[in-house]
Amino acid sequence: MLRHLSIKDFAVVRATELEFGPGMTVVSGETGAGKSLMVDALGFLSGLRADSGV
């Protein structure tokens, strides 16, 4: 289970820390808030190649 995510110098994100509690976590926000960047960072962490724009 993912409990903590730290993203630094990834795309336009300088640094952010996210804490996840037990159970299901819903990520929502306005366009441009960074939801897709979080998913991209998790993909990169799991071994997927980064998009050339990242």
C-alpha positions as CSV (number, residue, x, y, z in Angstrom):
1,M,0.0,0.0,0.0
2,L,1.3,3.4,-0.9
3,R,1.4,5.6,2.2
4,H,3.7,8.5,1.2
5,L,4.7,10.0,-2.1
6,S,7.5,12.6,-2.4
7,I,7.9,14.2,-5.9
8,K,11.0,16.4,-6.5
9,D,12.1,18.1,-9.8
10,F,9.6,16.2,-12.0
11,A,8.1,18.1,-14.9
12,V,6.9,21.4,-13.4
13,V,6.8,20.1,-9.8
14,R,9.7,21.5,-7.7
15,A,8.8,19.5,-4.6
16,T,5.7,18.1,-3.0
17,E,4.8,15.6,-0.3
18,L,1.6,13.5,-0.2
19,E,0.4,11.4,2.6
20,F,-2.2,8.7,2.0
21,G,-4.4,7.2,4.8
22,P,-5.8,3.8,5.0
23,G,-8.6,2.8,2.5
24,M,-9.3,4.4,-0.8
25,T,-7.9,7.8,-1.8
26,V,-9.6,10.0,-4.3
27,V,-7.6,12.6,-6.2
28,S,-9.6,15.4,-7.6
29,G,-8.9,19.0,-8.6
30,E,-9.1,21.6,-11.3
31,T,-7.5,21.3,-14.7
32,G,-3.8,21.9,-14.3
33,A,-3.7,21.0,-10.6
34,G,-1.2,18.1,-11.2
35,K,-3.4,15.0,-11.0
36,S,-1.9,13.5,-14.2
37,L,1.6,14.5,-13.1
38,M,1.2,12.4,-9.9
39,V,0.1,9.4,-12.0
40,D,3.1,10.0,-14.4
41,A,5.5,10.1,-11.5
42,L,4.1,6.8,-10.1
43,G,4.5,5.3,-13.6
44,F,8.1,6.6,-13.8
45,L,8.8,5.1,-10.4
46,S,7.5,1.7,-11.5
47,G,9.8,1.6,-14.5
48,L,7.8,3.2,-17.3
49,R,9.6,5.6,-19.5
50,A,9.0,9.2,-18.9
51,D,7.3,11.2,-21.6
52,S,9.7,13.4,-23.6
53,G,7.8,16.5,-22.3
54,V,8.5,15.6,-18.6
